[in-house]
Amino acid sequence: MISALLSFLGGSVFRMVFGEVSAFLTKMQDHAQEMERLRLQAELDDKNHQRSLENLRLQSDLGVRQIEAQRDSAVSQSDAQAFGYAMRDAFKPTGIPFVDIWNGIIRPAAATLVLGLWFLKL
């Protein structure tokens, strides 16, 4: 009877100890996998954050370039408009006959002289 009792307890105790050791090893593996998963997730989050920052820098840089292009366009447009006004006003009569005759003669004469000198130089 003692041998039966020892046999029963030995088998039950062995199964209990083996079950606890097995559960402990399984929990250790689960913990190691969870830690590895968390490490990889942190790396992915860091890379996503870096990409987001780079995208924000790029968008900011493009926004600045767009503003600069708009500014340059506005300056060019106002320069062209000012040149148009100057050309329109250059040929407007002043009302003083001598000045109007002088402007009508001197400009074409000066242009002809400059063009003639330029052609003779070649």
N, CA, C and O of each residue as an XYZ file, in Angstrom:
488
protein
N       0.792     -1.160      0.000
C       0.000      0.000      0.000
C       0.867      1.269      0.000
O       0.526      2.257     -0.651
N       1.925      1.237      0.693
C       2.842      2.378      0.706
C       3.434      2.564     -0.689
O       3.607      3.689     -1.158
N       3.737      1.458     -1.335
C       4.308      1.593     -2.682
C       3.273      2.185     -3.641
O       3.627      2.961     -4.529
N       2.022      1.833     -3.473
C       0.977      2.401     -4.316
C       0.828      3.901     -4.036
O       0.656      4.708     -4.949
N       0.900      4.251     -2.737
C       0.794      5.659     -2.358
C       1.977      6.452     -2.894
O       1.795      7.558     -3.404
N       3.185      5.908     -2.788
C       4.378      6.588     -3.316
C       4.303      6.695     -4.842
O       4.671      7.714     -5.426
N       3.831      5.651     -5.455
C       3.696      5.668     -6.907
C       2.687      6.739     -7.335
O       2.930      7.475     -8.292
N       1.559      6.826     -6.628
C       0.531      7.815     -6.957
C       1.057      9.237     -6.752
O       0.904     10.089     -7.627
N       1.678      9.492     -5.595
C       2.201     10.823     -5.309
C       3.371     11.167     -6.218
O       3.499     12.310     -6.656
N       4.222     10.194     -6.505
C       5.360     10.442     -7.379
C       4.897     10.840     -8.770
O       5.445     11.774     -9.355
N       3.917     10.165     -9.300
C       3.410     10.507    -10.626
C       2.711     11.853    -10.622
O       2.904     12.651    -11.539
N       1.905     12.118     -9.611
C       1.171     13.374     -9.526
C       2.126     14.542     -9.287
O       1.993     15.588     -9.921
N       3.066     14.376     -8.399
C       4.031     15.434     -8.098
C       4.905     15.694     -9.328
O       5.194     16.844     -9.660
N       5.319     14.621     -9.996
C       6.145     14.774    -11.197
C       5.382     15.563    -12.259
O       5.932     16.475    -12.876
N       4.114     15.209    -12.469
C       3.308     15.934    -13.455
C       3.110     17.392    -13.048
O       3.133     18.277    -13.903
N       2.919     17.648    -11.786
C       2.732     19.004    -11.310
C       4.021     19.815    -11.500
O       3.967     20.940    -11.996
N       5.160     19.272    -11.120
C       6.439     19.974    -11.273
C       6.729     20.179    -12.758
O       7.134     21.269    -13.163
N       6.528     19.147    -13.570
C       6.764     19.269    -15.013
C       5.834     20.322    -15.634
O       6.252     21.083    -16.507
N       4.592     20.362    -15.188
C       3.635     21.354    -15.680
C       4.058     22.773    -15.303
O       3.940     23.695    -16.110
N       4.550     22.944    -14.079
C       4.997     24.271    -13.640
C       6.248     24.709    -14.389
O       6.360     25.868    -14.788
N       7.180     23.798    -14.579
C       8.409     24.125    -15.325
C       8.043     24.460    -16.766
O       8.557     25.425    -17.332
N       7.164     23.672    -17.353
C       6.731     23.919    -18.734
C       6.026     25.278    -18.850
O       6.262     26.024    -19.800
N       5.166     25.591    -17.885
C       4.473     26.879    -17.895
C       5.464     28.024    -17.721
O       5.321     29.062    -18.368
N       6.471     27.855    -16.857
C       7.487     28.873    -16.654
C       8.280     29.124    -17.937
O       8.518     30.276    -18.301
N       8.689     28.054    -18.625
C       9.443     28.196    -19.878
C       8.586     28.861    -20.961
O       9.076     29.683    -21.735
N       7.316     28.499    -21.002
C       6.416     29.116    -21.986
C       6.262     30.613    -21.706
O       6.272     31.428    -22.629
N       6.123     30.964    -20.442
C       6.003     32.381    -20.086
C       7.293     33.133    -20.391
O       7.244     34.286    -20.818
N       8.435     32.506    -20.183
C       9.711     33.141    -20.513
C       9.808     33.402    -22.018
O      10.238     34.477    -22.437
N       9.412     32.432    -22.819
C       9.439     32.606    -24.274
C       8.461     33.695    -24.715
O       8.781     34.516    -25.574
N       7.272     33.694    -24.121
C       6.296     34.732    -24.451
C       6.821     36.119    -24.090
O       6.646     37.078    -24.843
N       7.465     36.211    -22.930
C       8.029     37.489    -22.504
C       9.137     37.941    -23.456
O       9.206     39.116    -23.815
N      10.002     37.013    -23.864
C      11.085     37.356    -24.794
C      10.514     37.808    -26.140
O      11.002     38.771    -26.731
N       9.496     37.121    -26.617
C       8.872     37.522    -27.878
C       8.207     38.891    -27.760
O       8.299     39.708    -28.677
N       7.546     39.139    -26.648
C       6.891     40.423    -26.432
C       7.918     41.561    -26.361
O       7.692     42.640    -26.908
N       9.037     41.316    -25.691
C      10.092     42.328    -25.614
C      10.676     42.602    -27.003
O      10.931     43.757    -27.344
N      10.885     41.578    -27.790
C      11.405     41.746    -29.154
C      10.393     42.515    -30.013
O      10.771     43.388    -30.794
N       9.127     42.190    -29.865
C       8.088     42.889    -30.608
C       8.049     44.365    -30.221
O       7.928     45.226    -31.093
N       8.150     44.666    -28.938
C       8.156     46.051    -28.480
C       9.382     46.809    -28.998
O       9.284     47.982    -29.359
N      10.528     46.140    -29.033
C      11.746     46.771    -29.549
C      11.585     47.096    -31.035
O      11.923     48.194    -31.475
N      11.068     46.139    -31.801
C      10.863     46.366    -33.231
C       9.815     47.455    -33.471
O       9.957     48.270    -34.382
N       8.767     47.464    -32.652
C       7.744     48.498    -32.790
C       8.326     49.874    -32.488
O       7.988     50.853    -33.154
N       9.194     49.950    -31.491
C       9.830     51.234    -31.170
C      10.712     51.696    -32.327
O      10.729     52.884    -32.649
N      11.444     50.778    -32.957
C      12.271     51.139    -34.113
C      11.401     51.635    -35.271
O      11.725     52.629    -35.920
N      10.297     50.933    -35.521
C       9.390     51.359    -36.593
C       8.787     52.729    -36.300
O       8.681     53.569    -37.194
N       8.394     52.953    -35.054
C       7.834     54.253    -34.680
C       8.873     55.360    -34.855
O       8.546     56.457    -35.306
N      10.120     55.071    -34.498
C      11.188     56.054    -34.651
C      11.421     56.378    -36.128
O      11.591     57.542    -36.489
N      11.430     55.365    -36.966
C      11.616     55.596    -38.402
C      10.436     56.370    -38.994
O      10.629     57.255    -39.828
N       9.225     56.040    -38.567
C       8.046     56.787    -39.039
C       8.115     58.244    -38.607
O       7.754     59.142    -39.368
N       8.580     58.475    -37.388
C       8.719     59.835    -36.887
C       9.751     60.605    -37.712
O       9.525     61.761    -38.072
N      10.882     59.966    -38.009
C      11.912     60.616    -38.825
C      11.376     60.948    -40.217
O      11.645     62.024    -40.750
N      10.613     60.015    -40.805
C      10.017     60.272    -42.117
C       9.030     61.427    -42.057
O       8.990     62.260    -42.962
N       8.240     61.479    -41.003
C       7.281     62.571    -40.848
C       7.998     63.914    -40.722
O       7.577     64.904    -41.320
N       9.074     63.946    -39.948
C       9.838     65.182    -39.812
C      10.438     65.603    -41.150
O      10.423     66.786    -41.493
N      10.962     64.647    -41.902
C      11.538     64.961    -43.211
C      10.459     65.475    -44.164
O      10.703     66.406    -44.932
N       9.276     64.877    -44.117
C       8.166     65.364    -44.953
C       7.770     66.786    -44.571
O       7.497     67.612    -45.443
N       7.739     67.074    -43.276
C       7.404     68.426    -42.832
C       8.458     69.433    -43.288
O       8.126     70.542    -43.707
N       9.741     69.035    -43.203
C      10.802     69.923    -43.678
C      10.657     70.181    -45.172
O      10.798     71.314    -45.632
N      10.375     69.126    -45.922
C      10.225     69.261    -47.369
C       9.036     70.157    -47.710
O       9.146     71.029    -48.573
N       7.907     69.950    -47.043
C       6.733     70.782    -47.291
C       7.009     72.234    -46.934
O       6.582     73.146    -47.643
N       7.723     72.449    -45.835
C       8.062     73.812    -45.432
C       8.971     74.461    -46.465
O       8.769     75.616    -46.842
N       9.980     73.711    -46.926
C      10.907     74.231    -47.937
C      10.168     74.545    -49.235
O      10.418     75.573    -49.864
N       9.261     73.657    -49.633
C       8.488     73.909    -50.852
C       7.567     75.108    -50.685
O       7.364     75.871    -51.629
N       7.015     75.277    -49.506
C       6.166     76.440    -49.248
C       6.962     77.735    -49.347
O       6.479     78.724    -49.900
N       8.181     77.730    -48.811
C       9.034     78.916    -48.896
C       9.386     79.201    -50.351
O       9.363     80.352    -50.786
N       9.711     78.149    -51.102
C      10.041     78.342    -52.523
C       8.835     78.859    -53.301
O       8.982     79.685    -54.202
N       7.657     78.379    -52.959
C       6.456     78.853    -53.640
C       6.236     80.337    -53.351
O       5.896     81.105    -54.251
N       6.430     80.732    -52.106
C       6.277     82.147    -51.744
C       7.318     82.992    -52.471
O       7.007     84.082    -52.950
N       8.557     82.492    -52.555
C       9.596     83.231    -53.274
C       9.250     83.361    -54.752
O       9.458     84.419    -55.347
N       8.725     82.295    -55.347
C       8.344     82.341    -56.758
C       7.202     83.345    -56.971
O       7.202     84.079    -57.959
N       6.243     83.377    -56.060
C       5.153     84.343    -56.163
C       5.675     85.770    -56.023
O       5.230     86.678    -56.725
N       6.621     85.952    -55.111
C       7.210     87.275    -54.933
C       7.949     87.711    -56.199
O       7.786     88.841    -56.659
N       8.767     86.806    -56.763
C       9.492     87.131    -57.989
C       8.539     87.431    -59.137
O       8.786     88.333    -59.937
N       7.463     86.681    -59.214
C       6.467     86.920    -60.254
C       5.814     88.284    -60.078
O       5.610     89.009    -61.051
N       5.488     88.631    -58.844
C       4.861     89.934    -58.585
C       5.823     91.072    -58.921
O       5.413     92.090    -59.477
N       7.103     90.899    -58.583
C       8.096     91.932    -58.893
C       8.247     92.071    -60.399
O       8.288     93.188    -60.914
N       8.330     90.959    -61.110
C       8.451     91.009    -62.572
C       7.229     91.656    -63.199
O       7.347     92.448    -64.135
N       6.059     91.319    -62.684
C       4.835     91.891    -63.226
C       4.793     93.400    -62.986
O       4.406     94.156    -63.878
N       5.186     93.842    -61.796
C       5.168     95.285    -61.534
C       6.244     95.998    -62.348
O       6.035     97.135    -62.771
N       7.401     95.350    -62.579
C       8.427     95.940    -63.444
C       7.912     96.096    -64.867
O       8.112     97.137    -65.494
N       7.253     95.072    -65.372
C       6.712     95.131    -66.731
C       5.632     96.207    -66.833
O       5.558     96.924    -67.831
N       4.810     96.317    -65.817
C       3.764     97.335    -65.811
C       4.388     98.731    -65.764
O       3.935     99.632    -66.470
N       5.418     98.916    -64.944
C       6.091    100.214    -64.853
C       6.762    100.556    -66.179
O       6.717    101.708    -66.612
N       7.386     99.569    -66.833
C       8.013     99.812    -68.137
C       6.953    100.213    -69.166
O       7.177    101.120    -69.968
N       5.818     99.551    -69.143
C       4.725     99.897    -70.060
C       4.249    101.316    -69.843
O       4.025    102.048    -70.808
N       4.087    101.726    -68.569
C       3.692    103.096    -68.274
C       4.755    104.086    -68.752
O       4.422    105.141    -69.292
N       6.025    103.751    -68.557
C       7.112    104.639    -68.981
C       7.128    104.783    -70.497
O       7.312    105.884    -71.016
N       6.938    103.680    -71.205
C       6.934    103.749    -72.675
C       5.729    104.551    -73.175
O       5.848    105.320    -74.129
N       4.598    104.376    -72.548
C       3.402    105.120    -72.949
C       3.601    106.618    -72.713
O       3.229    107.447    -73.544
N       4.194    106.944    -71.566
C       4.383    108.351    -71.224
C       5.549    108.984    -71.977
O       5.619    110.209    -72.078
N       6.465    108.173    -72.507
C       7.615    108.738    -73.217
C       7.191    109.425    -74.506
O       7.799    110.421    -74.897
N       6.192    108.930    -75.155
C       5.764    109.506    -76.420
C       4.559    110.446    -76.268
O       3.986    110.892    -77.262
N       4.194    110.730    -75.066
C       3.073    111.644    -74.815
C       3.579    113.078    -75.002
O       4.609    113.454    -74.444
N       2.865    113.857    -75.771
C       3.305    115.256    -75.968
C       3.253    116.042    -74.658
O       2.353    115.858    -73.839
N       4.240    116.919    -74.482
C       4.313    117.701    -73.249
C       3.491    118.966    -73.320
O       3.104    119.521    -72.292
N       3.216    119.433    -74.551
C       2.469    120.676    -74.698
C       3.396    121.842    -75.017
O       2.927    122.914    -75.399
N       4.699    121.651    -74.869
C       5.675    122.680    -75.224
C       6.199    122.309    -76.607
O       6.842    121.268    -76.746
N       5.948    123.126    -77.643
C       6.292    122.745    -79.016
C       7.778    122.454    -79.214
O       8.123    121.485    -79.890
N       8.665    123.268    -78.640
C      10.097    123.050    -78.825
C      10.531    121.703    -78.234
O      11.300    120.974    -78.861
N      10.053    121.375    -77.054
C      10.406    120.115    -76.395
C       9.843    118.930    -77.182
O      10.512    117.906    -77.322
N       8.648    119.061    -77.682
C       8.056    117.966    -78.461
C       8.826    117.736    -79.755
O       9.038    116.588    -80.144
N       9.253    118.815    -80.439
C      10.051    118.664    -81.664
C      11.399    118.045    -81.337
O      11.861    117.139    -82.031
N      12.024    118.536    -80.281
C      13.328    117.987    -79.864
C      13.214    116.495    -79.570
O      14.041    115.718    -80.047
N      12.223    116.077    -78.805
C      12.018    114.651    -78.502
C      11.732    113.850    -79.766
O      12.169    112.706    -79.889
N      11.003    114.441    -80.700
C      10.685    113.741    -81.935
C      11.880    113.571    -82.847
O      11.926    112.627    -83.635
N      12.857    114.475    -82.755
C      14.031    114.409    -83.636
C      15.196    113.688    -82.970
O      15.828    112.839    -83.598
N      15.492    114.001    -81.729
C      16.712    113.520    -81.090
C      16.696    112.018    -80.850
O      17.728    111.365    -81.002
N      15.568    111.462    -80.484
C      15.530    110.031    -80.226
C      15.817    109.219    -81.486
O      16.688    108.350    -81.444
N      15.141    109.453    -82.587
C      15.474    108.688    -83.786
C      16.887    108.958    -84.288
O      17.553    108.051    -84.786
N      17.347    110.202    -84.161
C      18.702    110.530    -84.617
C      19.736    109.806    -83.769
O      20.700    109.257    -84.301
N      19.545    109.800    -82.457
C      20.493    109.118    -81.567
C      20.469    107.618    -81.828
O      21.522    106.981    -81.843
N      19.309    107.053    -82.029
C      19.219    105.617    -82.303
C      19.900    105.279    -83.621
O      20.593    104.266    -83.718
N      19.710    106.118    -84.638
C      20.344    105.879    -85.934
C      21.853    105.988    -85.809
O      22.573    105.175    -86.388
N      22.344    106.952    -85.083
C      23.775    107.121    -84.878
C      24.371    105.916    -84.156
O      25.409    105.401    -84.570
N      23.734    105.468    -83.095
C      24.234    104.322    -82.345
C      24.240    103.067    -83.210
O      25.218    102.319    -83.198
N      23.177    102.824    -83.952
C      23.133    101.655    -84.832
C      24.194    101.737    -85.928
O      24.810    100.729    -86.274
N      24.406    102.927    -86.471
C      25.427    103.105    -87.492
C      26.817    102.824    -86.952
O      27.603    102.132    -87.599
N      27.133    103.353    -85.769
C      28.431    103.066    -85.144
C      28.606    101.585    -84.853
O      29.696    101.034    -85.002
N      27.536    100.960    -84.442
C      27.609     99.537    -84.108
C      27.881     98.708    -85.363
O      28.695     97.786    -85.328
N      27.206     99.028    -86.471
C      27.429     98.300    -87.719
C      28.829     98.571    -88.274
O      29.463     97.662    -88.809
N      29.313     99.793    -88.156
C      30.652    100.123    -88.657
C      31.735     99.455    -87.837
O      32.811     99.164    -88.359
N      31.479     99.213    -86.598
C      32.447     98.534    -85.735
C      32.668     97.112    -86.162
O      33.782     96.601    -86.045
N      31.626     96.446    -86.661
C      31.725     95.044    -87.064
C      32.522     94.987    -88.325
O      32.745     93.904    -88.866
